[in-house]
Amino acid sequence: MSAEFPVRARGRLAVLTAHLAAATVAEPLELEPQCLSAAVPPPGNLRGGLTIVDERTGKRYQVQVSEQGTIKATDLKKITTGKNDKGLKLYDPGYLNTAPVRSSICYIDGDEGILRYRGYPIEELAESSTFLEVAYLLMYGNLPTQSQLADWEFAVSQHSAVPQGILDIIQAIPHDAHPMGVLVSAMSALSVFHPDANPALRGQDLYQSKQVRDKQIARILGKAPTIAAAAYLRLAGRPAVLPSNNLSYSENFLYMLDSLGNRTYKPNPRLARVLDILFILHAEHEMNCSTAAARHLASSGVDVYTALAGAVGALYGPLHGGANEAVLKMLSEIGSVENIPEFIEGVKSRKRKMSGFGHRVYKNYDPRAKVIRKLADEVFSIVGRDPLIEVAVALEKAALSDEFFVKRKLYPNVDFYSGLIYRAMGFPTEFFPVLFAIPRMAGYLAHWRESLDDPDTKIMRPAQVYVGAWLRHYMPLKERIVSGDADKLSQVSVSNASKRRLSGSGV
């Protein structure tokens, strides 16, 4: 132990030194403070009672309202009309107003344009923090001290290498496979390579150990960029590059992409800082589709790798993680500033679709979009200006001055400028969701960790509203009659190769 300590200490010191050096190599990227959220007061205590009068029966019911302004959905089950009525249910497609958890990780006020991690405004974190520091904040509730940060960065860096079997799986996948498919497969496969972290093998109380939890957190945060880089290099037909322990989190990721195995290569620190800020902005966003998927899967007691693979699968969807790709396509179709008025009119008449505006949560300017717009200028000053940025800026200006969009509270969201930055940095569009997924691992893991400690956590099992046939009896095959409006199997296409085979004899 005594002989090992100096080695570990030097490793921690090297990581911290690299972290501090990266911040001093280039002039600091200054973001103009945009945070006004401190002026918004907290909602206060909303506890009370709710009286419900059922006009069907004339009965009155009392329902308790919590301090946070919620009611228990199960309290509505007592509102019933009689014996065959199982009680009221909340019909809420898409969970527009359903809160399955109570969380202290992230706060969003869409009307005011507020996003906070553990109480810290996103603008302040983007201005002053680093991704790994923010990841620690999300995970453990407070910003780390200097020694805590050094230990944290060391732990994550020490788990950045992935098993050779994972790299073999990635190499076996077709070179033109979508990188998100590669990431989903690799994340799921990690479960097989780490049986020590599988409750199905080690018992359901495995994650009650803080040491076991923390090890998986360090493993996933360390390995995510390495897997993502291997998926990127696979697109180019290049072998994976081993990570470096002497670079910051974002620098290490760019190093694996661009070094070509040259151990002396060091990425541009300004671009690394831009990527780090983008990682901060994408690290967490409360109960979105993929985070909900992570908590849904984790509620079954499955291992964390499988739970996060499912979350990444949800992020794979074009309505979630692929939205910035749609923005680039839209801007390319517009082509030039002169075509914007025609496009705006097309959107108003519902003939064209505007991507990158509006958000399920935000009914104000997405605070992340304000930061990202400033990052675009920093990237363009290094790699050159993307001609589509002129179209984007003019489109934003035209939309925000048009009553049609203002009335509907359609403001630019985080996807509007992020795609332009990623393209300017040389990333292919299919890789954009991966750049979203890498930092979002921190949010997934924070929610996974929180769910394990929440006494209210139960296996997710939503109710449904049944609208099918009430009762039918089995009918023998020969007596069945095809109904004209009945659903049936469509014609499955047959390839020409199959037609050739089927045309032969002996088939």
C-alpha positions as CSV (number, residue, x, y, z in Angstrom):
1,M,0.0,0.0,0.0
2,S,2.8,2.4,0.9
3,A,4.7,1.7,-2.3
4,E,1.5,2.2,-4.4
5,F,0.6,5.5,-2.8
6,P,3.3,7.7,-4.5
7,V,2.2,6.3,-7.9
8,R,-1.4,7.1,-7.2
9,A,-0.5,10.5,-5.9
10,R,1.6,11.3,-9.0
11,G,-1.3,10.1,-11.2
12,R,-3.7,12.4,-9.4
13,L,-1.2,15.3,-9.7
14,A,-0.7,14.7,-13.4
15,V,-4.4,14.8,-14.1
16,L,-4.9,18.0,-12.0
17,T,-1.9,19.6,-13.6
18,A,-3.2,18.9,-17.1
19,H,-6.6,20.2,-16.2
20,L,-5.1,23.5,-14.9
21,A,-2.7,23.8,-17.8
22,A,-5.5,23.4,-20.4
23,A,-7.2,26.4,-18.8
24,T,-4.0,28.6,-19.2
25,V,-2.8,27.5,-22.6
26,A,-5.3,29.7,-24.5
27,E,-7.1,32.9,-23.6
28,P,-10.2,32.1,-21.6
29,L,-13.4,31.9,-23.5
30,E,-15.6,34.6,-22.0
31,L,-19.3,34.2,-22.2
32,E,-21.4,37.3,-21.6
33,P,-23.5,36.6,-18.4
34,Q,-27.2,36.2,-19.4
35,C,-28.5,34.8,-16.1
36,L,-31.5,36.7,-14.7
37,S,-33.0,33.6,-13.0
38,A,-31.9,34.8,-9.5
39,A,-34.7,37.4,-9.6
40,V,-37.3,34.7,-9.9
41,P,-38.6,33.8,-6.3
42,P,-39.2,30.2,-5.3
43,P,-42.8,29.0,-5.5
44,G,-43.2,28.7,-1.7
45,N,-45.2,26.1,0.3
46,L,-48.2,24.9,-1.8
47,R,-49.5,22.4,0.7
48,G,-53.2,22.3,1.2
49,G,-56.4,20.4,0.4
50,L,-58.3,19.9,-2.8
51,T,-62.1,19.4,-2.7
52,I,-63.4,17.4,-5.7
53,V,-67.2,17.2,-6.4
54,D,-68.1,14.2,-8.6
55,E,-71.1,15.5,-10.6
56,R,-71.9,11.9,-11.6
57,T,-72.7,10.9,-8.1
58,G,-72.8,14.1,-6.1
59,K,-70.1,12.8,-3.8
60,R,-67.3,15.1,-2.4
61,Y,-63.8,14.0,-2.0
62,Q,-60.8,15.5,-0.2
63,V,-57.3,15.1,-1.7
64,Q,-54.2,16.3,0.0
65,V,-51.8,18.7,-2.0
66,S,-48.1,18.4,-1.2
67,E,-45.7,21.2,-0.4
68,Q,-44.5,21.0,-4.0
69,G,-48.1,21.3,-5.4
70,T,-48.7,17.6,-6.3
71,I,-51.4,15.1,-5.5
72,K,-51.0,11.4,-5.4
73,A,-52.6,9.8,-8.5
74,T,-53.7,6.9,-6.4
75,D,-55.9,9.2,-4.3
76,L,-58.1,9.5,-7.4
77,K,-58.9,5.8,-7.4
78,K,-61.3,6.3,-4.5
79,I,-63.5,8.5,-6.9
80,T,-65.8,5.9,-8.3
81,T,-69.4,5.5,-9.5
82,G,-69.9,2.0,-8.2
83,K,-69.0,-1.6,-8.2
84,N,-67.8,-2.0,-11.8
85,D,-65.9,1.3,-11.7
86,K,-62.3,0.8,-10.8
87,G,-61.8,4.5,-10.0
88,L,-60.5,7.5,-11.8
89,K,-57.2,7.3,-13.8
90,L,-55.1,10.1,-15.2
91,Y,-55.0,9.8,-19.0
92,D,-51.8,11.6,-19.9
93,P,-50.2,10.6,-23.2
94,G,-46.6,11.6,-23.3
95,Y,-46.7,12.4,-19.6
96,L,-47.5,16.1,-20.2
97,N,-48.4,16.7,-16.5
98,T,-47.3,13.6,-14.7
99,A,-44.4,13.5,-12.2
100,P,-43.3,9.9,-11.5
101,V,-40.4,11.1,-9.3
102,R,-39.2,13.8,-6.9
103,S,-35.7,14.9,-7.7
104,S,-33.2,17.5,-6.5
105,I,-30.9,17.2,-9.5
106,C,-32.2,19.6,-12.1
107,Y,-34.7,22.5,-12.1
108,I,-36.4,23.9,-15.2
109,D,-38.9,26.8,-15.4
110,G,-39.8,26.8,-19.1
111,D,-41.9,30.0,-18.8
112,E,-39.0,32.0,-17.4
113,G,-36.2,30.3,-19.4
114,I,-34.5,28.9,-16.3
115,L,-32.2,25.8,-16.2
116,R,-30.3,25.0,-13.0
117,Y,-28.1,22.0,-12.0
118,R,-28.5,21.5,-8.2
119,G,-29.5,25.1,-7.9
120,Y,-26.6,26.6,-10.0
121,P,-27.7,28.5,-13.1
122,I,-26.6,26.8,-16.3
123,E,-25.1,30.1,-17.5
124,E,-22.7,30.3,-14.5
125,L,-21.6,26.7,-14.9
126,A,-20.9,27.2,-18.6
127,E,-18.9,30.4,-17.9
128,S,-16.8,29.1,-15.0
129,S,-16.9,25.3,-14.6
130,T,-15.7,22.2,-16.5
131,F,-17.6,19.2,-17.5
132,L,-16.1,16.8,-14.9
133,E,-16.7,19.4,-12.2
134,V,-20.4,19.6,-13.3
135,A,-20.6,15.8,-13.5
136,Y,-19.4,15.7,-9.8
137,L,-22.0,18.3,-8.9
138,L,-24.8,16.4,-10.6
139,M,-23.7,13.1,-8.9
140,Y,-23.0,14.2,-5.4
141,G,-24.9,17.5,-4.9
142,N,-22.1,20.0,-4.4
143,L,-19.2,21.4,-6.4
144,P,-16.0,19.5,-5.5
145,T,-13.1,20.9,-3.5
146,Q,-9.7,21.0,-5.2
147,S,-8.7,17.6,-3.7
148,Q,-12.1,16.1,-4.4
149,L,-11.8,17.2,-8.0
150,A,-8.3,15.8,-8.3
151,D,-9.5,12.4,-7.0
152,W,-12.6,12.5,-9.2
153,E,-10.7,13.3,-12.4
154,F,-8.2,10.6,-11.5
155,A,-10.9,8.0,-10.9
156,V,-12.6,8.7,-14.2
157,S,-9.3,8.8,-16.2
158,Q,-8.3,5.4,-14.7
159,H,-11.4,3.8,-16.1
160,S,-11.2,5.3,-19.6
161,A,-9.9,2.1,-21.2
162,V,-12.5,-0.3,-22.5
163,P,-12.1,-4.1,-22.7
164,Q,-10.6,-5.4,-25.9
165,G,-13.8,-7.5,-26.4
166,I,-15.8,-4.3,-26.7
167,L,-13.4,-2.9,-29.3
168,D,-13.7,-6.3,-31.2
169,I,-17.5,-5.9,-31.2
170,I,-17.2,-2.4,-32.6
171,Q,-14.8,-3.6,-35.3
172,A,-17.2,-6.4,-36.2
173,I,-20.1,-4.0,-36.8
174,P,-20.5,-2.8,-40.4
175,H,-18.4,0.3,-41.1
176,D,-21.4,2.3,-42.2
177,A,-23.5,1.5,-39.1
178,H,-25.0,4.5,-37.4
179,P,-22.6,5.4,-34.5
180,M,-25.5,5.6,-32.1
181,G,-26.3,2.0,-32.9
182,V,-22.7,1.2,-32.1
183,L,-22.9,3.1,-28.8
184,V,-26.1,1.3,-27.7
185,S,-24.5,-2.0,-28.5
186,A,-21.3,-1.3,-26.7
187,M,-23.0,0.1,-23.6
188,S,-25.2,-3.0,-23.4
189,A,-22.1,-5.3,-23.9
190,L,-20.3,-3.6,-21.0
191,S,-22.9,-5.4,-18.8
192,V,-21.4,-8.7,-19.9
193,F,-17.8,-7.6,-19.4
194,H,-18.6,-6.4,-15.8
195,P,-20.5,-9.3,-14.1
196,D,-19.3,-7.9,-10.7
197,A,-21.8,-5.0,-11.3
198,N,-24.8,-7.1,-12.2
199,P,-27.5,-7.5,-9.6
200,A,-28.9,-10.5,-11.5
201,L,-25.7,-12.3,-10.7
202,R,-24.6,-10.7,-7.4
203,G,-27.9,-10.1,-5.7
204,Q,-30.5,-7.4,-5.6
205,D,-28.8,-5.5,-2.8
206,L,-25.6,-5.1,-4.8
207,Y,-26.1,-1.4,-5.4
208,Q,-26.7,-0.6,-1.7
209,S,-22.9,-0.4,-1.6
210,K,-21.7,3.1,-2.3
211,Q,-18.3,1.8,-3.4
212,V,-20.0,-0.4,-6.0
213,R,-22.1,2.4,-7.3
214,D,-19.2,4.9,-7.5
215,K,-17.1,2.4,-9.4
216,Q,-19.8,2.0,-12.1
217,I,-20.1,5.8,-12.3
218,A,-16.4,6.2,-12.9
219,R,-16.4,3.3,-15.3
220,I,-19.2,4.7,-17.5
221,L,-18.0,8.3,-17.5
222,G,-14.5,7.2,-18.3
223,K,-15.5,4.7,-21.0
224,A,-18.2,6.7,-22.8
225,P,-15.8,9.0,-24.7
226,T,-13.5,6.0,-25.6
227,I,-16.4,4.0,-27.0
228,A,-17.7,7.1,-28.9
229,A,-14.3,7.7,-30.4
230,A,-14.0,4.1,-31.4
231,A,-17.4,4.4,-33.2
232,Y,-16.2,7.6,-34.9
233,L,-13.0,6.0,-36.1
234,R,-14.9,2.9,-37.3
235,L,-16.8,5.2,-39.7
236,A,-13.5,6.1,-41.2
237,G,-12.2,2.6,-41.2
238,R,-9.5,3.4,-38.6
239,P,-8.5,1.5,-35.5
240,A,-9.4,2.7,-32.0
241,V,-6.9,4.9,-30.2
242,L,-6.1,4.3,-26.5
243,P,-7.0,7.2,-24.2
244,S,-4.5,9.5,-22.6
245,N,-4.4,10.1,-18.9
246,N,-2.6,13.4,-19.2
247,L,-5.4,15.4,-20.8
248,S,-8.6,16.9,-19.7
249,Y,-11.9,15.1,-20.4
250,S,-12.7,16.9,-23.6
251,E,-9.1,17.1,-24.8
252,N,-8.8,13.4,-24.3
253,F,-11.8,12.8,-26.5
254,L,-10.5,15.0,-29.3
255,Y,-7.1,13.3,-28.9
256,M,-8.6,9.9,-29.5
257,L,-10.4,11.2,-32.6
258,D,-7.4,13.1,-34.2
259,S,-4.1,11.9,-32.9
260,L,-3.8,8.9,-35.3
261,G,-1.9,7.2,-32.5
262,N,0.7,10.0,-32.1
263,R,1.1,10.2,-28.3
264,T,2.6,13.7,-28.5
265,Y,-0.5,15.1,-30.2
266,K,-2.5,17.7,-28.3
267,P,-5.8,19.1,-29.5
268,N,-6.5,22.8,-29.9
269,P,-7.3,23.9,-26.3
270,R,-9.9,26.5,-27.4
271,L,-11.8,23.9,-29.3
272,A,-11.5,21.5,-26.4
273,R,-13.0,24.2,-24.1
274,V,-15.9,24.8,-26.5
275,L,-16.6,21.1,-26.5
276,D,-16.4,21.0,-22.7
277,I,-19.0,23.8,-22.5
278,L,-21.2,21.9,-24.9
279,F,-20.9,18.9,-22.7
280,I,-21.9,21.0,-19.7
281,L,-25.0,22.3,-21.5
282,H,-26.1,18.8,-22.5
283,A,-25.2,17.0,-19.2
284,E,-28.7,17.0,-17.7
285,H,-32.3,18.1,-18.5
286,E,-34.5,16.5,-15.8
287,M,-37.2,14.0,-16.8
288,N,-36.7,13.9,-20.6
289,C,-37.5,10.9,-22.7
290,S,-34.1,9.1,-22.4
291,T,-33.7,10.0,-18.7
292,A,-37.2,8.7,-18.0
293,A,-36.2,5.5,-19.9
294,A,-33.1,5.1,-17.7
295,R,-35.1,5.4,-14.5
296,H,-37.8,3.2,-15.9
297,L,-35.3,0.4,-16.6
298,A,-33.4,0.9,-13.4
299,S,-36.6,0.5,-11.4
300,S,-36.6,-3.2,-12.4
301,G,-33.3,-3.7,-10.7
302,V,-31.4,-4.3,-13.9
303,D,-27.7,-3.4,-14.0
304,V,-26.7,0.2,-14.7
305,Y,-25.1,-0.6,-18.1
306,T,-28.3,-2.1,-19.5
307,A,-30.4,0.8,-18.1
308,L,-28.1,3.3,-19.7
309,A,-28.1,1.4,-23.0
310,G,-31.8,1.7,-23.0
311,A,-31.5,5.5,-22.3
312,V,-29.1,5.9,-25.2
313,G,-31.6,3.9,-27.4
314,A,-34.2,6.5,-26.6
315,L,-31.8,9.3,-27.3
316,Y,-31.1,7.6,-30.7
317,G,-34.6,8.7,-31.8
318,P,-34.7,11.7,-34.3
319,L,-37.3,13.4,-32.1
320,H,-34.9,13.5,-29.2
321,G,-31.2,13.3,-29.9
322,G,-31.3,13.9,-33.7
323,A,-33.1,17.3,-33.7
324,N,-30.0,19.4,-34.6
325,E,-29.5,17.3,-37.7
326,A,-33.0,18.5,-38.8
327,V,-31.9,22.1,-38.2
328,L,-29.0,21.7,-40.6
329,K,-31.2,20.2,-43.2
330,M,-33.7,23.0,-42.9
331,L,-31.0,25.7,-43.2
332,S,-29.5,24.0,-46.2
333,E,-32.9,23.9,-47.9
334,I,-33.4,27.6,-47.2
335,G,-30.0,28.2,-48.8
336,S,-29.6,32.0,-48.5
337,V,-30.9,34.9,-46.5
338,E,-33.0,36.1,-49.4
339,N,-35.1,32.9,-49.2
340,I,-36.1,33.4,-45.6
341,P,-39.3,35.5,-46.1
342,E,-40.6,32.8,-48.4
343,F,-39.7,30.1,-45.9
344,I,-41.4,32.0,-43.0
345,E,-44.6,32.3,-45.0
346,G,-44.4,28.6,-45.8
347,V,-44.2,27.8,-42.1
348,K,-47.2,30.0,-41.3
349,S,-49.2,28.2,-44.0
350,R,-48.1,24.9,-42.6
351,K,-46.4,24.0,-45.9
352,R,-42.9,24.0,-44.3
353,K,-41.6,22.9,-40.9
354,M,-39.3,25.0,-38.8
355,S,-36.8,23.0,-36.8
356,G,-34.8,24.3,-33.8
357,F,-37.6,26.5,-32.6
358,G,-39.9,25.7,-29.7
359,H,-39.5,23.1,-27.0
360,R,-41.7,20.8,-25.0
361,V,-40.6,22.5,-21.8
362,Y,-39.4,26.0,-22.7
363,K,-41.9,28.7,-23.6
364,N,-39.1,31.3,-23.5
365,Y,-35.6,31.5,-25.0
366,D,-33.8,28.2,-24.1
367,P,-30.9,29.4,-21.8
368,R,-28.6,26.9,-23.4
369,A,-29.2,28.4,-26.9
370,K,-27.9,31.8,-25.7
371,V,-24.6,30.2,-24.6
372,I,-24.3,28.1,-27.8
373,R,-24.7,31.1,-30.1
374,K,-21.7,32.7,-28.6
375,L,-19.7,29.5,-28.8
376,A,-20.3,29.5,-32.6
377,D,-18.2,32.6,-33.1
378,E,-15.4,31.1,-31.1
379,V,-15.4,27.9,-33.3
380,F,-15.6,29.9,-36.5
381,S,-12.7,32.0,-35.5
382,I,-10.6,28.9,-35.5
383,V,-11.9,26.7,-38.3
384,G,-13.6,29.2,-40.5
385,R,-17.1,30.6,-40.8
386,D,-19.9,28.3,-41.8
387,P,-22.0,30.1,-44.5
388,L,-25.2,28.7,-43.0
389,I,-24.6,30.8,-39.8
390,E,-25.8,33.9,-41.7
391,V,-29.0,32.1,-42.6
392,A,-29.4,31.0,-39.0
393,V,-28.9,34.4,-37.5
394,A,-31.3,36.0,-40.1
395,L,-33.9,33.3,-39.5
396,E,-33.8,33.8,-35.8
397,K,-34.1,37.6,-36.2
398,A,-37.0,37.2,-38.6
399,A,-38.9,34.7,-36.4
400,L,-38.4,36.7,-33.2
401,S,-39.8,39.8,-34.8
402,D,-42.8,38.0,-36.3
403,E,-46.0,38.0,-34.2
404,F,-46.9,34.5,-35.5
405,F,-43.9,33.0,-33.7
406,V,-43.8,35.3,-30.7
407,K,-47.5,34.6,-29.9
408,R,-46.8,30.9,-30.0
409,K,-43.7,31.3,-27.8
410,L,-41.5,29.7,-30.4
411,Y,-37.9,30.6,-29.5
412,P,-34.6,29.0,-30.6
413,N,-33.7,25.9,-28.6
414,V,-30.4,24.2,-27.9
415,D,-30.4,22.4,-31.3
416,F,-30.6,25.5,-33.4
417,Y,-26.9,26.5,-33.2
418,S,-25.3,23.3,-31.9
419,G,-25.5,21.5,-35.2
420,L,-23.7,24.3,-36.9
421,I,-20.9,24.1,-34.3
422,Y,-20.5,20.4,-34.6
423,R,-20.4,20.6,-38.4
424,A,-17.8,23.4,-38.3
425,M,-15.7,21.2,-36.0
426,G,-15.8,18.4,-38.7
427,F,-18.3,16.0,-37.1
428,P,-20.6,14.1,-39.5
429,T,-24.3,14.7,-38.9
430,E,-24.9,11.1,-37.8
431,F,-22.4,11.6,-35.0
432,F,-24.3,14.6,-33.5
433,P,-26.4,12.4,-31.2
434,V,-23.3,10.7,-29.9
435,L,-21.9,14.1,-28.8
436,F,-25.2,14.5,-27.0
437,A,-25.0,11.1,-25.4
438,I,-21.4,11.4,-24.0
439,P,-22.2,14.2,-21.5
440,R,-25.8,13.0,-20.8
441,M,-24.3,9.9,-19.2
442,A,-23.7,12.2,-16.2
443,G,-27.4,13.1,-16.0
444,Y,-28.4,9.4,-16.4
445,L,-26.1,8.3,-13.7
446,A,-27.2,11.0,-11.3
447,H,-30.8,9.9,-11.7
448,W,-29.9,6.3,-11.4
449,R,-28.0,7.0,-8.1
450,E,-30.9,9.1,-6.8
451,S,-33.5,6.5,-7.6
452,L,-31.5,3.9,-5.6
453,D,-31.8,6.1,-2.5
454,D,-35.5,7.2,-3.0
455,P,-37.8,5.3,-0.6
456,D,-40.7,6.0,-3.1
457,T,-39.0,4.1,-5.9
458,K,-41.1,1.3,-7.2
459,I,-40.9,-0.8,-10.4
460,M,-42.4,1.3,-13.2
461,R,-45.8,-0.1,-14.2
462,P,-48.1,2.6,-15.7
463,A,-51.8,1.9,-16.0
464,Q,-53.6,2.0,-19.3
465,V,-57.1,2.8,-20.6
466,Y,-58.5,-0.3,-22.3
467,V,-60.6,0.4,-25.4
468,G,-60.6,-3.0,-27.1
469,A,-63.2,-5.7,-27.6
470,W,-64.8,-6.6,-24.3
471,L,-65.3,-10.4,-24.7
472,R,-64.9,-12.8,-27.5
473,H,-64.8,-16.6,-27.7
474,Y,-62.4,-18.8,-29.6
475,M,-63.6,-19.8,-33.0
476,P,-62.1,-22.8,-34.9
477,L,-59.9,-21.9,-37.9
478,K,-62.3,-23.2,-40.6
479,E,-65.2,-21.2,-39.2
480,R,-63.4,-17.8,-39.3
481,I,-64.5,-15.2,-41.9
482,V,-62.2,-12.3,-43.0
483,S,-63.6,-8.9,-42.2
484,G,-63.1,-6.2,-44.7
485,D,-61.9,-3.6,-42.2
486,A,-59.8,-6.1,-40.2
487,D,-56.1,-5.4,-39.8
488,K,-53.7,-7.9,-41.5
489,L,-50.2,-8.5,-42.5
490,S,-49.1,-6.3,-45.4
491,Q,-47.2,-7.6,-48.4
492,V,-43.6,-8.1,-47.2
493,S,-41.2,-7.1,-49.9
494,V,-39.0,-9.9,-51.4
495,S,-35.5,-9.0,-52.6
496,N,-34.4,-9.8,-56.2
497,A,-31.9,-12.3,-54.8
498,S,-34.7,-14.1,-53.0
499,K,-36.8,-14.1,-56.2
500,R,-33.8,-15.6,-58.1
501,R,-33.4,-18.3,-55.4
502,L,-37.1,-19.1,-55.4
503,S,-37.3,-19.4,-59.1
504,G,-34.9,-22.4,-59.0
505,S,-35.9,-26.0,-58.4
506,G,-35.7,-28.0,-55.2
507,V,-36.8,-25.0,-53.1
